[in-house]
């Protein structure tokens, strides 16, 4: 590597692209992050960004300082994008977090927690207004899971998995522990507010339909 470039530069670039999830004990990027954590932390701190590392759960990501709290950073442009989730996507986050918590409180000694796509669909459909249209619901769930995979929340472990009994694909997803950092008390509060707004909107639409009849 060029002597003018720090060896941990690759870690900074990957963090700017999204969360880093530890793949295994020999993960070069993860180990490079841990060895140079203080340098990386100091580097991002100079531009108002916080490095968050959860060693035990094996994930790291960046968070921009809150300009509403820290006036020193209020004039800085936003570098770390805010992820906007729909009501159904928020439900899915909560469902995955609850399933992960249940798994870790059980007697299962597996190193990773996985769920099949049809299992996720079964849990989510109770919260979806489109569950009556099976194909449409499946397509939307696939879009959500693809988005979550891009964000690092889940990982598709078997993109060729096939369910012979149902004659359809049934991918297996690893639920990454970073979902804990996403489904925080702040997330839940924001989610409840969105849910109230969503329910009020549906109620208003139903009332309008009744008035038009």
C-alpha positions in Angstrom: 0.0 0.0 0.0 1.1 3.6 -0.7 3.1 4.9 2.3 1.0 8.1 2.2 -2.2 6.1 2.8 -2.9 4.6 6.2 -3.6 0.8 6.3 -7.0 1.5 7.9 -8.2 3.8 5.1 -10.0 0.8 3.5 -12.0 0.4 6.8 -13.0 4.1 6.7 -14.2 3.8 3.1 -16.2 0.6 4.0 -17.8 2.3 7.0 -18.9 5.2 4.8 -20.5 2.7 2.4 -22.5 1.1 5.3 -22.1 -1.1 8.5 -19.3 -3.5 8.8 -20.5 -7.0 10.0 -17.9 -9.5 11.2 -18.0 -12.5 9.0 -15.8 -14.8 11.1 -12.8 -14.8 13.4 -10.4 -14.3 10.5 -12.3 -11.4 9.0 -9.5 -9.1 7.8 -11.6 -5.9 7.6 -13.0 -6.5 11.1 -9.6 -7.2 12.7 -8.1 -4.2 10.9 -10.8 -2.1 12.4 -10.2 -3.4 15.9 -6.4 -2.9 15.6 -6.8 0.7 14.5 -10.0 1.7 16.3 -8.6 4.7 18.1 -7.1 6.2 14.9 -10.4 5.6 13.0 -12.4 7.0 15.8 -10.3 10.2 16.0 -10.4 10.6 12.2 -14.2 10.6 12.0 -14.5 12.7 15.2 -12.8 15.6 13.4 -15.7 15.7 10.9 -18.5 15.3 13.5 -19.1 11.6 13.0 -19.1 8.9 15.7 -17.8 5.4 15.3 -19.9 2.8 17.1 -18.4 -0.6 17.6 -20.1 -3.6 19.3 -17.3 -6.1 19.6 -19.4 -8.9 21.3 -22.1 -8.7 18.6 -19.6 -8.2 15.7 -20.8 -5.0 14.0 -19.6 -1.4 13.6 -21.2 1.6 11.9 -21.1 5.4 11.8 -23.5 7.9 13.2 -23.5 11.6 12.6 -23.6 13.9 15.6 -27.0 15.4 16.3 -26.9 19.0 15.1 -29.9 19.8 17.3 -27.9 18.8 20.4 -24.3 19.8 19.5 -24.2 23.3 18.1 -20.6 22.8 16.9 -21.8 20.6 14.1 -25.0 22.3 13.2 -23.5 23.9 10.1 -22.1 20.7 8.7 -23.8 19.0 5.7 -25.2 15.6 6.4 -22.8 12.8 5.3 -24.5 9.8 6.9 -27.8 9.3 5.3 -30.9 8.8 7.4 -32.7 5.6 6.5 -36.4 6.1 6.0 -38.6 3.1 6.6 -42.3 2.6 5.8 -44.7 1.4 8.5 -44.4 -2.2 7.2 -40.6 -2.0 7.1 -40.6 -0.7 10.7 -42.9 -3.6 11.6 -40.4 -6.0 10.0 -37.5 -4.5 12.0 -39.4 -5.0 15.2 -40.4 -8.5 14.3 -36.7 -9.4 13.4 -35.5 -7.9 16.7 -38.1 -9.8 18.8 -37.2 -13.0 17.0 -33.5 -12.5 17.6 -34.1 -11.7 21.3 -36.2 -14.9 21.7 -33.5 -17.0 19.9 -30.8 -15.7 22.2 -32.9 -16.4 25.4 -33.5 -20.0 24.3 -31.3 -23.0 24.7 -30.2 -23.0 21.1 -26.4 -22.9 20.9 -26.2 -22.0 17.2 -23.7 -19.2 16.5 -26.0 -17.4 14.1 -29.8 -16.8 14.0 -31.5 -17.5 10.7 -35.1 -17.3 9.5 -36.7 -18.7 6.3 -38.5 -16.2 4.1 -41.9 -17.9 4.5 -41.5 -17.8 8.3 -40.8 -14.0 8.1 -43.8 -13.6 5.7 -46.0 -15.5 8.1 -45.1 -13.2 11.0 -45.4 -10.0 9.0 -48.6 -10.7 7.1 -50.7 -10.0 10.3 -49.5 -6.4 10.1 -49.9 -5.9 6.3 -53.1 -4.6 4.6 -52.0 -6.5 1.5 -51.7 -10.0 3.0 -54.9 -11.1 1.1 -52.9 -10.7 -2.2 -50.3 -13.4 -1.6 -48.2 -12.7 -4.7 -48.2 -9.0 -4.2 -47.3 -9.4 -0.5 -44.4 -11.8 -1.4 -43.0 -9.3 -3.9 -43.1 -6.5 -1.4 -41.5 -8.6 1.3 -38.7 -9.5 -1.1 -38.1 -5.8 -1.7 -38.0 -5.1 2.0 -35.5 -7.9 2.5 -33.3 -6.8 -0.4 -33.3 -3.3 1.1 -32.4 -4.7 4.6 -29.6 -6.7 3.1 -28.1 -3.6 1.5 -28.3 -1.9 4.9 -26.6 -4.8 6.6 -29.6 -5.8 8.8 -29.9 -9.3 7.2 -27.9 -11.5 4.9 -29.3 -13.9 2.4 -27.4 -17.2 3.0 -29.0 -19.3 0.3 -30.1 -17.5 -2.7 -30.7 -20.8 -4.4 -32.8 -22.4 -1.6 -35.8 -24.2 -3.0 -38.9 -25.4 -1.0 -40.0 -28.6 -2.8 -43.1 -28.9 -0.7 -44.4 -25.5 -1.9 -42.6 -25.5 -5.3 -41.2 -22.1 -4.6 -38.0 -20.4 -3.5 -37.6 -20.1 0.3 -34.5 -18.2 1.0 -32.8 -18.4 4.4 -31.7 -15.1 6.0 -29.2 -14.5 8.7 -30.5 -11.8 11.1 -27.5 -9.6 12.0 -27.2 -8.4 15.5 -27.0 -4.8 14.3 -30.8 -4.9 14.3 -30.5 -4.2 18.0 -28.9 -0.8 17.3 -31.6 0.0 14.8 -34.6 -1.0 17.0 -33.7 1.3 19.8 -36.1 3.1 22.2 -35.9 6.1 19.9 -36.8 3.9 17.0 -39.8 2.4 18.8 -41.0 5.8 19.9 -40.8 7.1 16.3 -42.4 3.9 15.1 -45.4 4.3 17.5 -45.9 7.9 16.2 -45.9 6.7 12.6 -48.3 3.9 13.5 -50.7 6.4 15.0 -50.5 8.6 12.0 -51.0 5.6 9.7 -54.0 4.4 11.6 -55.5 7.9 11.7 -55.0 8.2 7.9 -56.8 4.8 7.3 -59.6 5.8 9.6 -60.0 9.1 7.8 -60.1 7.4 4.4 -62.7 4.9 5.6 -64.9 7.7 7.0 -64.7 9.5 3.6 -65.7 6.3 1.8 -68.7 5.9 4.1 -69.7 9.5 3.5 -69.5 9.1 -0.2 -71.8 6.0 -0.3 
